[in-house]
Amino acid sequence: MNNKPFKNSLIFAIAPSFWGVGFAVVENGTLVDWGMKATKGDKNSAAVAQMEKLIAQYRPSVFVMEDVHGQDSLRSERIRSLAKRLCALAEQAKIKTAAMPRREIRKIFFADGRGSKDALAAMIGERFSEELGRILPPKRKAWMNEHFRMPVFEAVASALAFESFRRQQLL
């Protein structure tokens, strides 16, 4: 991760999933935009095309996502391939990239660094209650699949964790 200060503080964070890609645009702790881009067919190519449009629209200073190649990542090969393609897309657009390890993201939100996705989503939903409160996924039961909106909350968490990490590095 590049720890140099950024001139512009617009962060574009993503969270790829089985359903598509959750995204969040954050500037100085303010949630500017968020959503879920569902994909079908060639999911990776569809996701790259959709993220390319969002990058062109927002022109972020940094592109952030969970480190899908880290030791603690259990992401599928398709998601790892998608992450490579999206990072290459950001670099091609001359946007700095940052891959945040999952454990580092969790440390920002939980004192012991441990916490469920549901707990993290609830924290994000509470912080941005007007924007995200109504789309907060229901708490997942052991037999349930992950809710399709969960990547939105993961993307917001990645952006906020990156902002926090960057602030700590600049102190």
C-alpha positions as CSV (number, residue, x, y, z in Angstrom):
1,M,0.0,0.0,0.0
2,N,1.2,3.5,-0.9
3,N,1.2,5.7,2.3
4,K,2.0,9.0,0.5
5,P,-0.6,11.7,1.1
6,F,-3.3,12.1,-1.6
7,K,-4.1,15.5,-3.1
8,N,-7.8,14.6,-3.6
9,S,-9.5,12.6,-0.9
10,L,-12.1,10.9,-3.0
11,I,-12.0,7.2,-2.3
12,F,-13.6,4.6,-4.6
13,A,-13.9,1.2,-2.8
14,I,-15.2,-2.0,-4.1
15,A,-16.2,-5.4,-2.7
16,P,-16.5,-8.1,-5.4
17,S,-18.9,-11.0,-4.7
18,F,-20.8,-13.8,-6.3
19,W,-23.6,-11.4,-7.1
20,G,-21.5,-8.7,-8.6
21,V,-19.6,-5.7,-7.1
22,G,-20.5,-3.6,-4.2
23,F,-19.0,-0.1,-4.4
24,A,-18.7,3.0,-2.2
25,V,-17.5,6.5,-3.0
26,V,-16.3,8.3,0.2
27,E,-14.9,11.8,0.6
28,N,-13.6,13.0,4.0
29,G,-15.8,10.5,5.8
30,T,-18.9,11.5,3.8
31,L,-20.7,8.8,1.8
32,V,-21.0,10.3,-1.7
33,D,-22.4,7.3,-3.6
34,W,-22.9,3.6,-3.0
35,G,-24.5,0.6,-4.6
36,M,-24.4,-2.9,-6.0
37,K,-23.7,-3.6,-9.6
38,A,-25.1,-7.1,-10.4
39,T,-23.5,-9.1,-13.1
40,K,-24.6,-12.0,-15.3
41,G,-22.9,-14.1,-18.0
42,D,-19.2,-13.2,-18.1
43,K,-19.3,-11.7,-14.6
44,N,-15.8,-10.4,-14.6
45,S,-16.0,-8.6,-17.9
46,A,-19.4,-7.1,-16.9
47,A,-18.0,-6.0,-13.6
48,V,-14.9,-4.4,-15.2
49,A,-17.2,-2.5,-17.7
50,Q,-19.4,-1.2,-14.9
51,M,-16.5,-0.2,-12.7
52,E,-14.9,1.6,-15.6
53,K,-17.9,3.8,-16.0
54,L,-17.9,4.6,-12.3
55,I,-14.2,5.4,-12.2
56,A,-14.7,7.7,-15.2
57,Q,-17.7,9.4,-13.5
58,Y,-16.0,10.0,-10.1
59,R,-12.3,10.3,-11.0
60,P,-11.2,9.1,-7.6
61,S,-7.8,9.7,-6.1
62,V,-7.5,6.1,-4.8
63,F,-9.1,2.8,-5.5
64,V,-9.4,0.5,-2.4
65,M,-10.5,-3.1,-2.0
66,E,-9.9,-5.9,0.4
67,D,-6.6,-7.8,-0.3
68,V,-8.0,-10.9,-2.0
69,H,-4.5,-12.3,-2.4
70,G,-3.7,-12.2,1.3
71,Q,-3.2,-15.2,3.6
72,D,-6.5,-14.6,5.4
73,S,-8.5,-14.3,2.1
74,L,-10.7,-17.2,1.1
75,R,-11.8,-15.6,-2.1
76,S,-12.4,-17.8,-5.2
77,E,-10.1,-17.8,-8.2
78,R,-12.7,-15.8,-10.2
79,I,-12.8,-13.1,-7.6
80,R,-9.0,-13.0,-7.5
81,S,-8.9,-12.7,-11.2
82,L,-11.5,-9.9,-11.1
83,A,-9.5,-8.0,-8.5
84,K,-6.4,-8.1,-10.7
85,R,-8.3,-6.8,-13.7
86,L,-9.9,-4.0,-11.6
87,C,-6.6,-2.9,-10.1
88,A,-5.1,-2.9,-13.6
89,L,-8.0,-0.7,-14.7
90,A,-7.4,1.7,-11.9
91,E,-3.7,1.9,-12.6
92,Q,-4.4,2.5,-16.3
93,A,-6.5,5.4,-15.2
94,K,-3.6,6.6,-13.1
95,I,-5.4,6.1,-9.9
96,K,-3.4,4.9,-6.8
97,T,-4.5,1.5,-5.6
98,A,-4.6,0.1,-2.1
99,A,-5.4,-3.5,-1.0
100,M,-6.4,-3.6,2.6
101,P,-6.0,-6.9,4.5
102,R,-9.2,-8.1,6.0
103,R,-7.7,-8.2,9.5
104,E,-6.6,-4.5,9.2
105,I,-10.1,-3.5,8.1
106,R,-11.6,-5.4,11.1
107,K,-9.1,-3.7,13.5
108,I,-10.4,-0.3,12.6
109,F,-14.0,-1.3,13.6
110,F,-13.4,-3.9,16.4
111,A,-11.0,-3.5,19.3
112,D,-10.0,-7.1,19.2
113,G,-10.0,-7.2,15.4
114,R,-12.7,-9.8,15.4
115,G,-16.3,-9.2,14.3
116,S,-18.8,-10.7,12.0
117,K,-19.9,-9.2,8.7
118,D,-23.3,-8.7,10.2
119,A,-21.8,-6.7,13.1
120,L,-19.8,-4.6,10.7
121,A,-22.8,-4.0,8.5
122,A,-24.8,-2.9,11.5
123,M,-22.1,-0.4,12.5
124,I,-22.0,1.0,9.0
125,G,-25.8,1.1,8.8
126,E,-25.9,3.0,12.1
127,R,-23.2,5.5,11.0
128,F,-24.9,6.2,7.7
129,S,-28.5,5.5,8.8
130,E,-30.1,7.9,6.4
131,E,-28.2,6.5,3.4
132,L,-27.9,2.8,4.2
133,G,-30.2,2.1,7.1
134,R,-33.1,1.0,4.9
135,I,-30.9,-1.5,2.9
136,L,-29.2,-3.1,5.9
137,P,-29.3,-6.9,5.2
138,P,-31.0,-9.0,7.8
139,K,-28.7,-10.9,10.2
140,R,-27.6,-14.1,8.5
141,K,-28.5,-17.4,9.9
142,A,-26.0,-20.3,9.6
143,W,-28.1,-22.0,6.8
144,M,-28.6,-18.8,4.8
145,N,-26.5,-17.5,1.9
146,E,-24.9,-14.1,2.3
147,H,-27.3,-11.3,1.4
148,F,-26.7,-9.7,-2.0
149,R,-26.4,-6.2,-0.5
150,M,-23.6,-7.2,2.0
151,P,-20.8,-6.1,-0.5
152,V,-22.1,-2.5,-0.3
153,F,-21.4,-2.5,3.4
154,E,-18.0,-4.2,2.9
155,A,-17.0,-1.5,0.3
156,V,-18.0,1.3,2.7
157,A,-16.0,-0.4,5.5
158,S,-12.9,-0.7,3.2
159,A,-13.1,3.0,2.3
160,L,-13.5,4.1,5.9
161,A,-10.7,1.8,7.1
162,F,-8.4,3.2,4.4
163,E,-9.3,6.8,5.5
164,S,-8.5,5.9,9.1
165,F,-5.3,4.1,8.2
166,R,-4.2,7.1,6.0
167,R,-5.0,9.6,8.8
168,Q,-2.9,7.5,11.3
169,Q,0.0,7.5,8.9
170,L,-0.1,11.2,8.4
171,L,-0.1,12.1,12.1
